[in-house]
Amino acid sequence: MDSTNSISDINISRPAKIIIEVNGLLDENLSDVLGGLNIRHSTTTDNVSISYLEGTVKDQAALVGIINTLFNMRLSLISVRLH
């Protein structure tokens, strides 16, 4: 059986560990603006830069704030996962 959570299993009314993937290179100094999440980078075999934001968000409102910030930075979201 797949270990992926279904949407009905997700509860972030309390702190949750997450991983967000976005296209592009994020400056690691943006961590404070992005909820204190750790930022690391990777490059695909096609030379596409991916940034990973990892850490704990306080709740759903904090997660939405981070996603809105990424949207305002015009970054393409690849995925948001509970970790």
mmCIF file of the N, C-alpha and C atoms, coordinates in Angstrom:
data_MODEL
# 
_entry.id   MODEL 
# 
loop_
_atom_site.group_PDB 
_atom_site.id 
_atom_site.type_symbol 
_atom_site.label_atom_id 
_atom_site.label_alt_id 
_atom_site.label_comp_id 
_atom_site.label_asym_id 
_atom_site.label_entity_id 
_atom_site.label_seq_id 
_atom_site.pdbx_PDB_ins_code 
_atom_site.Cartn_x 
_atom_site.Cartn_y 
_atom_site.Cartn_z 
_atom_site.occupancy 
_atom_site.B_iso_or_equiv 
_atom_site.pdbx_formal_charge 
_atom_site.auth_seq_id 
_atom_site.auth_comp_id 
_atom_site.auth_asym_id 
_atom_site.auth_atom_id 
_atom_site.pdbx_PDB_model_num 
ATOM 1   N N  . MET A 1 1  ? 0.841  -1.194 0.000   1.00 0.00 ? 1  MET A N  1 
ATOM 2   C CA . MET A 1 1  ? 0.000  0.000  0.000   1.00 0.00 ? 1  MET A CA 1 
ATOM 3   C C  . MET A 1 1  ? 0.875  1.243  0.000   1.00 0.00 ? 1  MET A C  1 
ATOM 4   N N  . ASP A 1 2  ? 0.460  2.267  -0.670  1.00 0.00 ? 2  ASP A N  1 
ATOM 5   C CA . ASP A 1 2  ? 1.165  3.528  -0.770  1.00 0.00 ? 2  ASP A CA 1 
ATOM 6   C C  . ASP A 1 2  ? 1.141  4.241  0.575   1.00 0.00 ? 2  ASP A C  1 
ATOM 7   N N  . SER A 1 3  ? 2.282  4.831  0.971   1.00 0.00 ? 3  SER A N  1 
ATOM 8   C CA . SER A 1 3  ? 2.353  5.526  2.257   1.00 0.00 ? 3  SER A CA 1 
ATOM 9   C C  . SER A 1 3  ? 1.941  6.990  2.159   1.00 0.00 ? 3  SER A C  1 
ATOM 10  N N  . THR A 1 4  ? 1.517  7.445  0.982   1.00 0.00 ? 4  THR A N  1 
ATOM 11  C CA . THR A 1 4  ? 1.090  8.823  0.795   1.00 0.00 ? 4  THR A CA 1 
ATOM 12  C C  . THR A 1 4  ? -0.202 9.083  1.557   1.00 0.00 ? 4  THR A C  1 
ATOM 13  N N  . ASN A 1 5  ? -0.254 10.224 2.231   1.00 0.00 ? 5  ASN A N  1 
ATOM 14  C CA . ASN A 1 5  ? -1.469 10.592 2.962   1.00 0.00 ? 5  ASN A CA 1 
ATOM 15  C C  . ASN A 1 5  ? -2.562 11.006 1.990   1.00 0.00 ? 5  ASN A C  1 
ATOM 16  N N  . SER A 1 6  ? -3.788 10.582 2.276   1.00 0.00 ? 6  SER A N  1 
ATOM 17  C CA . SER A 1 6  ? -4.908 11.101 1.505   1.00 0.00 ? 6  SER A CA 1 
ATOM 18  C C  . SER A 1 6  ? -5.289 12.439 2.114   1.00 0.00 ? 6  SER A C  1 
ATOM 19  N N  . ILE A 1 7  ? -6.008 13.217 1.375   1.00 0.00 ? 7  ILE A N  1 
ATOM 20  C CA . ILE A 1 7  ? -6.366 14.562 1.845   1.00 0.00 ? 7  ILE A CA 1 
ATOM 21  C C  . ILE A 1 7  ? -7.136 14.502 3.154   1.00 0.00 ? 7  ILE A C  1 
ATOM 22  N N  . SER A 1 8  ? -7.914 13.449 3.376   1.00 0.00 ? 8  SER A N  1 
ATOM 23  C CA . SER A 1 8  ? -8.691 13.341 4.614   1.00 0.00 ? 8  SER A CA 1 
ATOM 24  C C  . SER A 1 8  ? -7.801 13.016 5.815   1.00 0.00 ? 8  SER A C  1 
ATOM 25  N N  . ASP A 1 9  ? -6.561 12.534 5.574   1.00 0.00 ? 9  ASP A N  1 
ATOM 26  C CA . ASP A 1 9  ? -5.636 12.220 6.659   1.00 0.00 ? 9  ASP A CA 1 
ATOM 27  C C  . ASP A 1 9  ? -4.835 13.432 7.119   1.00 0.00 ? 9  ASP A C  1 
ATOM 28  N N  . ILE A 1 10 ? -4.868 14.503 6.362   1.00 0.00 ? 10 ILE A N  1 
ATOM 29  C CA . ILE A 1 10 ? -4.028 15.654 6.655   1.00 0.00 ? 10 ILE A CA 1 
ATOM 30  C C  . ILE A 1 10 ? -4.693 16.545 7.690   1.00 0.00 ? 10 ILE A C  1 
ATOM 31  N N  . ASN A 1 11 ? -3.967 16.816 8.763   1.00 0.00 ? 11 ASN A N  1 
ATOM 32  C CA . ASN A 1 11 ? -4.446 17.703 9.819   1.00 0.00 ? 11 ASN A CA 1 
ATOM 33  C C  . ASN A 1 11 ? -3.299 18.608 10.223  1.00 0.00 ? 11 ASN A C  1 
ATOM 34  N N  . ILE A 1 12 ? -3.371 19.859 9.826   1.00 0.00 ? 12 ILE A N  1 
ATOM 35  C CA . ILE A 1 12 ? -2.320 20.775 10.245  1.00 0.00 ? 12 ILE A CA 1 
ATOM 36  C C  . ILE A 1 12 ? -2.904 21.907 11.087  1.00 0.00 ? 12 ILE A C  1 
ATOM 37  N N  . SER A 1 13 ? -3.743 21.512 12.030  1.00 0.00 ? 13 SER A N  1 
ATOM 38  C CA . SER A 1 13 ? -4.230 22.470 13.017  1.00 0.00 ? 13 SER A CA 1 
ATOM 39  C C  . SER A 1 13 ? -3.208 22.602 14.137  1.00 0.00 ? 13 SER A C  1 
ATOM 40  N N  . ARG A 1 14 ? -2.135 21.819 14.031  1.00 0.00 ? 14 ARG A N  1 
ATOM 41  C CA . ARG A 1 14 ? -1.021 21.875 14.977  1.00 0.00 ? 14 ARG A CA 1 
ATOM 42  C C  . ARG A 1 14 ? 0.262  21.823 14.149  1.00 0.00 ? 14 ARG A C  1 
ATOM 43  N N  . PRO A 1 15 ? 1.415  22.029 14.758  1.00 0.00 ? 15 PRO A N  1 
ATOM 44  C CA . PRO A 1 15 ? 2.662  22.024 13.985  1.00 0.00 ? 15 PRO A CA 1 
ATOM 45  C C  . PRO A 1 15 ? 2.837  20.755 13.153  1.00 0.00 ? 15 PRO A C  1 
ATOM 46  N N  . ALA A 1 16 ? 3.367  20.939 11.944  1.00 0.00 ? 16 ALA A N  1 
ATOM 47  C CA . ALA A 1 16 ? 3.589  19.821 11.021  1.00 0.00 ? 16 ALA A CA 1 
ATOM 48  C C  . ALA A 1 16 ? 4.897  20.032 10.276  1.00 0.00 ? 16 ALA A C  1 
ATOM 49  N N  . LYS A 1 17 ? 5.617  18.946 10.031  1.00 0.00 ? 17 LYS A N  1 
ATOM 50  C CA . LYS A 1 17 ? 6.832  19.004 9.224   1.00 0.00 ? 17 LYS A CA 1 
ATOM 51  C C  . LYS A 1 17 ? 6.422  18.921 7.756   1.00 0.00 ? 17 LYS A C  1 
ATOM 52  N N  . ILE A 1 18 ? 7.002  19.816 6.947   1.00 0.00 ? 18 ILE A N  1 
ATOM 53  C CA . ILE A 1 18 ? 6.639  19.873 5.533   1.00 0.00 ? 18 ILE A CA 1 
ATOM 54  C C  . ILE A 1 18 ? 7.883  19.960 4.656   1.00 0.00 ? 18 ILE A C  1 
ATOM 55  N N  . ILE A 1 19 ? 7.687  19.649 3.392   1.00 0.00 ? 19 ILE A N  1 
ATOM 56  C CA . ILE A 1 19 ? 8.676  19.882 2.345   1.00 0.00 ? 19 ILE A CA 1 
ATOM 57  C C  . ILE A 1 19 ? 7.935  20.539 1.188   1.00 0.00 ? 19 ILE A C  1 
ATOM 58  N N  . ILE A 1 20 ? 8.435  21.687 0.755   1.00 0.00 ? 20 ILE A N  1 
ATOM 59  C CA . ILE A 1 20 ? 7.868  22.399 -0.392  1.00 0.00 ? 20 ILE A CA 1 
ATOM 60  C C  . ILE A 1 20 ? 8.939  22.418 -1.477  1.00 0.00 ? 20 ILE A C  1 
ATOM 61  N N  . GLU A 1 21 ? 8.560  22.069 -2.709  1.00 0.00 ? 21 GLU A N  1 
ATOM 62  C CA . GLU A 1 21 ? 9.471  22.125 -3.851  1.00 0.00 ? 21 GLU A CA 1 
ATOM 63  C C  . GLU A 1 21 ? 9.015  23.244 -4.778  1.00 0.00 ? 21 GLU A C  1 
ATOM 64  N N  . VAL A 1 22 ? 9.967  24.065 -5.216  1.00 0.00 ? 22 VAL A N  1 
ATOM 65  C CA . VAL A 1 22 ? 9.664  25.122 -6.187  1.00 0.00 ? 22 VAL A CA 1 
ATOM 66  C C  . VAL A 1 22 ? 10.720 25.122 -7.280  1.00 0.00 ? 22 VAL A C  1 
ATOM 67  N N  . ASN A 1 23 ? 10.328 25.560 -8.469  1.00 0.00 ? 23 ASN A N  1 
ATOM 68  C CA . ASN A 1 23 ? 11.291 25.752 -9.553  1.00 0.00 ? 23 ASN A CA 1 
ATOM 69  C C  . ASN A 1 23 ? 12.137 26.970 -9.251  1.00 0.00 ? 23 ASN A C  1 
ATOM 70  N N  . GLY A 1 24 ? 13.412 26.871 -9.514  1.00 0.00 ? 24 GLY A N  1 
ATOM 71  C CA . GLY A 1 24 ? 14.310 28.014 -9.362  1.00 0.00 ? 24 GLY A CA 1 
ATOM 72  C C  . GLY A 1 24 ? 15.165 27.917 -8.120  1.00 0.00 ? 24 GLY A C  1 
ATOM 73  N N  . LEU A 1 25 ? 16.122 28.835 -8.041  1.00 0.00 ? 25 LEU A N  1 
ATOM 74  C CA . LEU A 1 25 ? 17.038 28.896 -6.904  1.00 0.00 ? 25 LEU A CA 1 
ATOM 75  C C  . LEU A 1 25 ? 16.602 29.994 -5.943  1.00 0.00 ? 25 LEU A C  1 
ATOM 76  N N  . LEU A 1 26 ? 16.286 29.600 -4.733  1.00 0.00 ? 26 LEU A N  1 
ATOM 77  C CA . LEU A 1 26 ? 15.949 30.573 -3.695  1.00 0.00 ? 26 LEU A CA 1 
ATOM 78  C C  . LEU A 1 26 ? 17.198 30.894 -2.893  1.00 0.00 ? 26 LEU A C  1 
ATOM 79  N N  . ASP A 1 27 ? 17.409 32.151 -2.611  1.00 0.00 ? 27 ASP A N  1 
ATOM 80  C CA . ASP A 1 27 ? 18.514 32.568 -1.756  1.00 0.00 ? 27 ASP A CA 1 
ATOM 81  C C  . ASP A 1 27 ? 18.258 32.038 -0.349  1.00 0.00 ? 27 ASP A C  1 
ATOM 82  N N  . GLU A 1 28 ? 19.247 31.418 0.245   1.00 0.00 ? 28 GLU A N  1 
ATOM 83  C CA . GLU A 1 28 ? 19.091 30.862 1.589   1.00 0.00 ? 28 GLU A CA 1 
ATOM 84  C C  . GLU A 1 28 ? 18.799 31.938 2.634   1.00 0.00 ? 28 GLU A C  1 
ATOM 85  N N  . ASN A 1 29 ? 19.106 33.194 2.330   1.00 0.00 ? 29 ASN A N  1 
ATOM 86  C CA . ASN A 1 29 ? 18.801 34.301 3.241   1.00 0.00 ? 29 ASN A CA 1 
ATOM 87  C C  . ASN A 1 29 ? 17.305 34.586 3.329   1.00 0.00 ? 29 ASN A C  1 
ATOM 88  N N  . LEU A 1 30 ? 16.503 33.976 2.454   1.00 0.00 ? 30 LEU A N  1 
ATOM 89  C CA . LEU A 1 30 ? 15.053 34.166 2.477   1.00 0.00 ? 30 LEU A CA 1 
ATOM 90  C C  . LEU A 1 30 ? 14.361 33.275 3.506   1.00 0.00 ? 30 LEU A C  1 
ATOM 91  N N  . SER A 1 31 ? 15.121 32.465 4.214   1.00 0.00 ? 31 SER A N  1 
ATOM 92  C CA . SER A 1 31 ? 14.547 31.548 5.192   1.00 0.00 ? 31 SER A CA 1 
ATOM 93  C C  . SER A 1 31 ? 13.639 32.267 6.185   1.00 0.00 ? 31 SER A C  1 
ATOM 94  N N  . ASP A 1 32 ? 14.081 33.421 6.698   1.00 0.00 ? 32 ASP A N  1 
ATOM 95  C CA . ASP A 1 32 ? 13.264 34.170 7.674   1.00 0.00 ? 32 ASP A CA 1 
ATOM 96  C C  . ASP A 1 32 ? 11.940 34.612 7.085   1.00 0.00 ? 32 ASP A C  1 
ATOM 97  N N  . VAL A 1 33 ? 11.941 35.008 5.819   1.00 0.00 ? 33 VAL A N  1 
ATOM 98  C CA . VAL A 1 33 ? 10.716 35.448 5.148   1.00 0.00 ? 33 VAL A CA 1 
ATOM 99  C C  . VAL A 1 33 ? 9.780  34.269 4.904   1.00 0.00 ? 33 VAL A C  1 
ATOM 100 N N  . LEU A 1 34 ? 10.360 33.077 4.809   1.00 0.00 ? 34 LEU A N  1 
ATOM 101 C CA . LEU A 1 34 ? 9.589  31.874 4.486   1.00 0.00 ? 34 LEU A CA 1 
ATOM 102 C C  . LEU A 1 34 ? 9.401  30.996 5.719   1.00 0.00 ? 34 LEU A C  1 
ATOM 103 N N  . GLY A 1 35 ? 9.039  31.601 6.802   1.00 0.00 ? 35 GLY A N  1 
ATOM 104 C CA . GLY A 1 35 ? 8.674  30.871 8.015   1.00 0.00 ? 35 GLY A CA 1 
ATOM 105 C C  . GLY A 1 35 ? 9.816  30.161 8.718   1.00 0.00 ? 35 GLY A C  1 
ATOM 106 N N  . GLY A 1 36 ? 11.060 30.522 8.402   1.00 0.00 ? 36 GLY A N  1 
ATOM 107 C CA . GLY A 1 36 ? 12.198 29.881 9.032   1.00 0.00 ? 36 GLY A CA 1 
ATOM 108 C C  . GLY A 1 36 ? 12.531 28.514 8.458   1.00 0.00 ? 36 GLY A C  1 
ATOM 109 N N  . LEU A 1 37 ? 11.924 28.174 7.328   1.00 0.00 ? 37 LEU A N  1 
ATOM 110 C CA . LEU A 1 37 ? 12.193 26.872 6.717   1.00 0.00 ? 37 LEU A CA 1 
ATOM 111 C C  . LEU A 1 37 ? 13.620 26.833 6.167   1.00 0.00 ? 37 LEU A C  1 
ATOM 112 N N  . ASN A 1 38 ? 14.241 25.667 6.250   1.00 0.00 ? 38 ASN A N  1 
ATOM 113 C CA . ASN A 1 38 ? 15.571 25.466 5.671   1.00 0.00 ? 38 ASN A CA 1 
ATOM 114 C C  . ASN A 1 38 ? 15.441 25.387 4.163   1.00 0.00 ? 38 ASN A C  1 
ATOM 115 N N  . ILE A 1 39 ? 16.406 25.965 3.457   1.00 0.00 ? 39 ILE A N  1 
ATOM 116 C CA . ILE A 1 39 ? 16.379 25.978 1.996   1.00 0.00 ? 39 ILE A CA 1 
ATOM 117 C C  . ILE A 1 39 ? 17.600 25.230 1.485   1.00 0.00 ? 39 ILE A C  1 
ATOM 118 N N  . ARG A 1 40 ? 17.348 24.260 0.599   1.00 0.00 ? 40 ARG A N  1 
ATOM 119 C CA . ARG A 1 40 ? 18.442 23.565 -0.072  1.00 0.00 ? 40 ARG A CA 1 
ATOM 120 C C  . ARG A 1 40 ? 18.105 23.491 -1.554  1.00 0.00 ? 40 ARG A C  1 
ATOM 121 N N  . HIS A 1 41 ? 19.114 23.159 -2.363  1.00 0.00 ? 41 HIS A N  1 
ATOM 122 C CA . HIS A 1 41 ? 18.957 23.188 -3.816  1.00 0.00 ? 41 HIS A CA 1 
ATOM 123 C C  . HIS A 1 41 ? 19.366 21.872 -4.451  1.00 0.00 ? 41 HIS A C  1 
ATOM 124 N N  . SER A 1 42 ? 18.835 21.678 -5.648  1.00 0.00 ? 42 SER A N  1 
ATOM 125 C CA . SER A 1 42 ? 19.181 20.516 -6.456  1.00 0.00 ? 42 SER A CA 1 
ATOM 126 C C  . SER A 1 42 ? 19.037 20.923 -7.916  1.00 0.00 ? 42 SER A C  1 
ATOM 127 N N  . THR A 1 43 ? 19.689 20.173 -8.776  1.00 0.00 ? 43 THR A N  1 
ATOM 128 C CA . THR A 1 43 ? 19.561 20.390 -10.215 1.00 0.00 ? 43 THR A CA 1 
ATOM 129 C C  . THR A 1 43 ? 19.170 19.077 -10.860 1.00 0.00 ? 43 THR A C  1 
ATOM 130 N N  . THR A 1 44 ? 18.174 19.106 -11.723 1.00 0.00 ? 44 THR A N  1 
ATOM 131 C CA . THR A 1 44 ? 17.732 17.895 -12.408 1.00 0.00 ? 44 THR A CA 1 
ATOM 132 C C  . THR A 1 44 ? 18.720 17.541 -13.517 1.00 0.00 ? 44 THR A C  1 
ATOM 133 N N  . THR A 1 45 ? 18.531 16.379 -14.107 1.00 0.00 ? 45 THR A N  1 
ATOM 134 C CA . THR A 1 45 ? 19.388 15.966 -15.224 1.00 0.00 ? 45 THR A CA 1 
ATOM 135 C C  . THR A 1 45 ? 19.217 16.885 -16.427 1.00 0.00 ? 45 THR A C  1 
ATOM 136 N N  . ASP A 1 46 ? 18.126 17.636 -16.470 1.00 0.00 ? 46 ASP A N  1 
ATOM 137 C CA . ASP A 1 46 ? 17.881 18.604 -17.551 1.00 0.00 ? 46 ASP A CA 1 
ATOM 138 C C  . ASP A 1 46 ? 18.396 19.999 -17.190 1.00 0.00 ? 46 ASP A C  1 
ATOM 139 N N  . ASN A 1 47 ? 19.201 20.097 -16.122 1.00 0.00 ? 47 ASN A N  1 
ATOM 140 C CA . ASN A 1 47 ? 19.747 21.371 -15.638 1.00 0.00 ? 47 ASN A CA 1 
ATOM 141 C C  . ASN A 1 47 ? 18.681 22.358 -15.173 1.00 0.00 ? 47 ASN A C  1 
ATOM 142 N N  . VAL A 1 48 ? 17.594 21.844 -14.619 1.00 0.00 ? 48 VAL A N  1 
ATOM 143 C CA . VAL A 1 48 ? 16.552 22.685 -14.026 1.00 0.00 ? 48 VAL A CA 1 
ATOM 144 C C  . VAL A 1 48 ? 16.849 22.801 -12.536 1.00 0.00 ? 48 VAL A C  1 
ATOM 145 N N  . SER A 1 49 ? 16.890 24.025 -12.037 1.00 0.00 ? 49 SER A N  1 
ATOM 146 C CA . SER A 1 49 ? 17.161 24.250 -10.619 1.00 0.00 ? 49 SER A CA 1 
ATOM 147 C C  . SER A 1 49 ? 15.881 24.106 -9.803  1.00 0.00 ? 49 SER A C  1 
ATOM 148 N N  . ILE A 1 50 ? 15.985 23.360 -8.710  1.00 0.00 ? 50 ILE A N  1 
ATOM 149 C CA . ILE A 1 50 ? 14.868 23.141 -7.799  1.00 0.00 ? 50 ILE A CA 1 
ATOM 150 C C  . ILE A 1 50 ? 15.313 23.572 -6.404  1.00 0.00 ? 50 ILE A C  1 
ATOM 151 N N  . SER A 1 51 ? 14.432 24.271 -5.700  1.00 0.00 ? 51 SER A N  1 
ATOM 152 C CA . SER A 1 51 ? 14.684 24.611 -4.303  1.00 0.00 ? 51 SER A CA 1 
ATOM 153 C C  . SER A 1 51 ? 13.709 23.841 -3.429  1.00 0.00 ? 51 SER A C  1 
ATOM 154 N N  . TYR A 1 52 ? 14.220 23.352 -2.307  1.00 0.00 ? 52 TYR A N  1 
ATOM 155 C CA . TYR A 1 52 ? 13.422 22.601 -1.336  1.00 0.00 ? 52 TYR A CA 1 
ATOM 156 C C  . TYR A 1 52 ? 13.371 23.403 -0.047  1.00 0.00 ? 52 TYR A C  1 
ATOM 157 N N  . LEU A 1 53 ? 12.178 23.632 0.450   1.00 0.00 ? 53 LEU A N  1 
ATOM 158 C CA . LEU A 1 53 ? 11.990 24.302 1.735   1.00 0.00 ? 53 LEU A CA 1 
ATOM 159 C C  . LEU A 1 53 ? 11.506 23.245 2.705   1.00 0.00 ? 53 LEU A C  1 
ATOM 160 N N  . GLU A 1 54 ? 12.245 23.051 3.788   1.00 0.00 ? 54 GLU A N  1 
ATOM 161 C CA . GLU A 1 54 ? 11.920 21.995 4.738   1.00 0.00 ? 54 GLU A CA 1 
ATOM 162 C C  . GLU A 1 54 ? 11.898 22.545 6.153   1.00 0.00 ? 54 GLU A C  1 
ATOM 163 N N  . GLY A 1 55 ? 10.966 22.037 6.930   1.00 0.00 ? 55 GLY A N  1 
ATOM 164 C CA . GLY A 1 55 ? 10.904 22.423 8.328   1.00 0.00 ? 55 GLY A CA 1 
ATOM 165 C C  . GLY A 1 55 ? 9.507  22.247 8.875   1.00 0.00 ? 55 GLY A C  1 
ATOM 166 N N  . THR A 1 56 ? 9.272  22.910 9.983   1.00 0.00 ? 56 THR A N  1 
ATOM 167 C CA . THR A 1 56 ? 7.994  22.796 10.672  1.00 0.00 ? 56 THR A CA 1 
ATOM 168 C C  . THR A 1 56 ? 7.212  24.095 10.531  1.00 0.00 ? 56 THR A C  1 
ATOM 169 N N  . VAL A 1 57 ? 5.940  23.957 10.157  1.00 0.00 ? 57 VAL A N  1 
ATOM 170 C CA . VAL A 1 57 ? 5.032  25.107 10.145  1.00 0.00 ? 57 VAL A CA 1 
ATOM 171 C C  . VAL A 1 57 ? 4.114  24.986 11.349  1.00 0.00 ? 57 VAL A C  1 
ATOM 172 N N  . LYS A 1 58 ? 3.744  26.131 11.895  1.00 0.00 ? 58 LYS A N  1 
ATOM 173 C CA . LYS A 1 58 ? 2.932  26.166 13.110  1.00 0.00 ? 58 LYS A CA 1 
ATOM 174 C C  . LYS A 1 58 ? 1.534  25.605 12.894  1.00 0.00 ? 58 LYS A C  1 
ATOM 175 N N  . ASP A 1 59 ? 0.948  25.944 11.748  1.00 0.00 ? 59 ASP A N  1 
ATOM 176 C CA . ASP A 1 59 ? -0.418 25.511 11.451  1.00 0.00 ? 59 ASP A CA 1 
ATOM 177 C C  . ASP A 1 59 ? -0.730 25.811 9.989   1.00 0.00 ? 59 ASP A C  1 
ATOM 178 N N  . GLN A 1 60 ? -1.970 25.576 9.608   1.00 0.00 ? 60 GLN A N  1 
ATOM 179 C CA . GLN A 1 60 ? -2.367 25.779 8.219   1.00 0.00 ? 60 GLN A CA 1 
ATOM 180 C C  . GLN A 1 60 ? -2.224 27.239 7.792   1.00 0.00 ? 60 GLN A C  1 
ATOM 181 N N  . ALA A 1 61 ? -2.518 28.174 8.662   1.00 0.00 ? 61 ALA A N  1 
ATOM 182 C CA . ALA A 1 61 ? -2.400 29.588 8.315   1.00 0.00 ? 61 ALA A CA 1 
ATOM 183 C C  . ALA A 1 61 ? -0.948 29.943 7.977   1.00 0.00 ? 61 ALA A C  1 
ATOM 184 N N  . ALA A 1 62 ? -0.003 29.391 8.726   1.00 0.00 ? 62 ALA A N  1 
ATOM 185 C CA . ALA A 1 62 ? 1.413  29.640 8.449   1.00 0.00 ? 62 ALA A CA 1 
ATOM 186 C C  . ALA A 1 62 ? 1.793  29.063 7.087   1.00 0.00 ? 62 ALA A C  1 
ATOM 187 N N  . LEU A 1 63 ? 1.302  27.869 6.781   1.00 0.00 ? 63 LEU A N  1 
ATOM 188 C CA . LEU A 1 63 ? 1.580  27.242 5.494   1.00 0.00 ? 63 LEU A CA 1 
ATOM 189 C C  . LEU A 1 63 ? 1.019  28.081 4.348   1.00 0.00 ? 63 LEU A C  1 
ATOM 190 N N  . VAL A 1 64 ? -0.186 28.558 4.501   1.00 0.00 ? 64 VAL A N  1 
ATOM 191 C CA . VAL A 1 64 ? -0.802 29.406 3.459   1.00 0.00 ? 64 VAL A CA 1 
ATOM 192 C C  . VAL A 1 64 ? 0.005  30.684 3.274   1.00 0.00 ? 64 VAL A C  1 
ATOM 193 N N  . GLY A 1 65 ? 0.491  31.253 4.361   1.00 0.00 ? 65 GLY A N  1 
ATOM 194 C CA . GLY A 1 65 ? 1.320  32.452 4.266   1.00 0.00 ? 65 GLY A CA 1 
ATOM 195 C C  . GLY A 1 65 ? 2.591  32.204 3.467   1.00 0.00 ? 65 GLY A C  1 
ATOM 196 N N  . ILE A 1 66 ? 3.229  31.062 3.698   1.00 0.00 ? 66 ILE A N  1 
ATOM 197 C CA . ILE A 1 66 ? 4.444  30.712 2.950   1.00 0.00 ? 66 ILE A CA 1 
ATOM 198 C C  . ILE A 1 66 ? 4.120  30.521 1.479   1.00 0.00 ? 66 ILE A C  1 
ATOM 199 N N  . ILE A 1 67 ? 3.042  29.808 1.193   1.00 0.00 ? 67 ILE A N  1 
ATOM 200 C CA . ILE A 1 67 ? 2.653  29.575 -0.205  1.00 0.00 ? 67 ILE A CA 1 
ATOM 201 C C  . ILE A 1 67 ? 2.317  30.896 -0.886  1.00 0.00 ? 67 ILE A C  1 
ATOM 202 N N  . ASN A 1 68 ? 1.634  31.791 -0.199  1.00 0.00 ? 68 ASN A N  1 
ATOM 203 C CA . ASN A 1 68 ? 1.323  33.109 -0.781  1.00 0.00 ? 68 ASN A CA 1 
ATOM 204 C C  . ASN A 1 68 ? 2.598  33.901 -1.057  1.00 0.00 ? 68 ASN A C  1 
ATOM 205 N N  . THR A 1 69 ? 3.576  33.814 -0.163  1.00 0.00 ? 69 THR A N  1 
ATOM 206 C CA . THR A 1 69 ? 4.843  34.507 -0.380  1.00 0.00 ? 69 THR A CA 1 
ATOM 207 C C  . THR A 1 69 ? 5.535  33.966 -1.621  1.00 0.00 ? 69 THR A C  1 
ATOM 208 N N  . LEU A 1 70 ? 5.571  32.648 -1.775  1.00 0.00 ? 70 LEU A N  1 
ATOM 209 C CA . LEU A 1 70 ? 6.169  32.046 -2.968  1.00 0.00 ? 70 LEU A CA 1 
ATOM 210 C C  . LEU A 1 70 ? 5.425  32.473 -4.227  1.00 0.00 ? 70 LEU A C  1 
ATOM 211 N N  . PHE A 1 71 ? 4.098  32.535 -4.156  1.00 0.00 ? 71 PHE A N  1 
ATOM 212 C CA . PHE A 1 71 ? 3.286  32.986 -5.292  1.00 0.00 ? 71 PHE A CA 1 
ATOM 213 C C  . PHE A 1 71 ? 3.630  34.435 -5.646  1.00 0.00 ? 71 PHE A C  1 
ATOM 214 N N  . ASN A 1 72 ? 3.739  35.290 -4.632  1.00 0.00 ? 72 ASN A N  1 
ATOM 215 C CA . ASN A 1 72 ? 4.073  36.698 -4.873  1.00 0.00 ? 72 ASN A CA 1 
ATOM 216 C C  . ASN A 1 72 ? 5.480  36.873 -5.439  1.00 0.00 ? 72 ASN A C  1 
ATOM 217 N N  . MET A 1 73 ? 6.351  35.893 -5.179  1.00 0.00 ? 73 MET A N  1 
ATOM 218 C CA . MET A 1 73 ? 7.701  35.907 -5.741  1.00 0.00 ? 73 MET A CA 1 
ATOM 219 C C  . MET A 1 73 ? 7.717  35.327 -7.154  1.00 0.00 ? 73 MET A C  1 
ATOM 220 N N  . ARG A 1 74 ? 6.541  34.938 -7.641  1.00 0.00 ? 74 ARG A N  1 
ATOM 221 C CA . ARG A 1 74 ? 6.351  34.378 -8.976  1.00 0.00 ? 74 ARG A CA 1 
ATOM 222 C C  . ARG A 1 74 ? 7.132  33.069 -9.181  1.00 0.00 ? 74 ARG A C  1 
ATOM 223 N N  . LEU A 1 75 ? 7.173  32.263 -8.130  1.00 0.00 ? 75 LEU A N  1 
ATOM 224 C CA . LEU A 1 75 ? 7.830  30.965 -8.215  1.00 0.00 ? 75 LEU A CA 1 
ATOM 225 C C  . LEU A 1 75 ? 6.793  29.888 -8.491  1.00 0.00 ? 75 LEU A C  1 
ATOM 226 N N  . SER A 1 76 ? 7.163  28.923 -9.308  1.00 0.00 ? 76 SER A N  1 
ATOM 227 C CA . SER A 1 76 ? 6.258  27.816 -9.634  1.00 0.00 ? 76 SER A CA 1 
ATOM 228 C C  . SER A 1 76 ? 6.378  26.734 -8.572  1.00 0.00 ? 76 SER A C  1 
ATOM 229 N N  . LEU A 1 77 ? 5.258  26.436 -7.959  1.00 0.00 ? 77 LEU A N  1 
ATOM 230 C CA . LEU A 1 77 ? 5.195  25.393 -6.948  1.00 0.00 ? 77 LEU A CA 1 
ATOM 231 C C  . LEU A 1 77 ? 5.179  24.027 -7.631  1.00 0.00 ? 77 LEU A C  1 
ATOM 232 N N  . ILE A 1 78 ? 6.045  23.126 -7.170  1.00 0.00 ? 78 ILE A N  1 
ATOM 233 C CA . ILE A 1 78 ? 6.063  21.768 -7.699  1.00 0.00 ? 78 ILE A CA 1 
ATOM 234 C C  . ILE A 1 78 ? 5.248  20.848 -6.785  1.00 0.00 ? 78 ILE A C  1 
ATOM 235 N N  . SER A 1 79 ? 5.517  20.928 -5.482  1.00 0.00 ? 79 SER A N  1 
ATOM 236 C CA . SER A 1 79 ? 4.771  20.088 -4.551  1.00 0.00 ? 79 SER A CA 1 
ATOM 237 C C  . SER A 1 79 ? 4.855  20.624 -3.131  1.00 0.00 ? 79 SER A C  1 
ATOM 238 N N  . VAL A 1 80 ? 3.877  20.238 -2.344  1.00 0.00 ? 80 VAL A N  1 
ATOM 239 C CA . VAL A 1 80 ? 3.853  20.497 -0.894  1.00 0.00 ? 80 VAL A CA 1 
ATOM 240 C C  . VAL A 1 80 ? 3.510  19.170 -0.262  1.00 0.00 ? 80 VAL A C  1 
ATOM 241 N N  . ARG A 1 81 ? 4.397  18.678 0.611   1.00 0.00 ? 81 ARG A N  1 
ATOM 242 C CA . ARG A 1 81 ? 4.179  17.371 1.236   1.00 0.00 ? 81 ARG A CA 1 
ATOM 243 C C  . ARG A 1 81 ? 4.388  17.451 2.735   1.00 0.00 ? 81 ARG A C  1 
ATOM 244 N N  . LEU A 1 82 ? 3.596  16.660 3.451   1.00 0.00 ? 82 LEU A N  1 
ATOM 245 C CA . LEU A 1 82 ? 3.864  16.451 4.859   1.00 0.00 ? 82 LEU A CA 1 
ATOM 246 C C  . LEU A 1 82 ? 5.026  15.491 4.951   1.00 0.00 ? 82 LEU A C  1 
ATOM 247 N N  . HIS A 1 83 ? 5.890  15.740 5.905   1.00 0.00 ? 83 HIS A N  1 
ATOM 248 C CA . HIS A 1 83 ? 7.092  14.907 6.027   1.00 0.00 ? 83 HIS A CA 1 
ATOM 249 C C  . HIS A 1 83 ? 7.050  14.095 7.294   1.00 0.00 ? 83 HIS A C  1 
# 
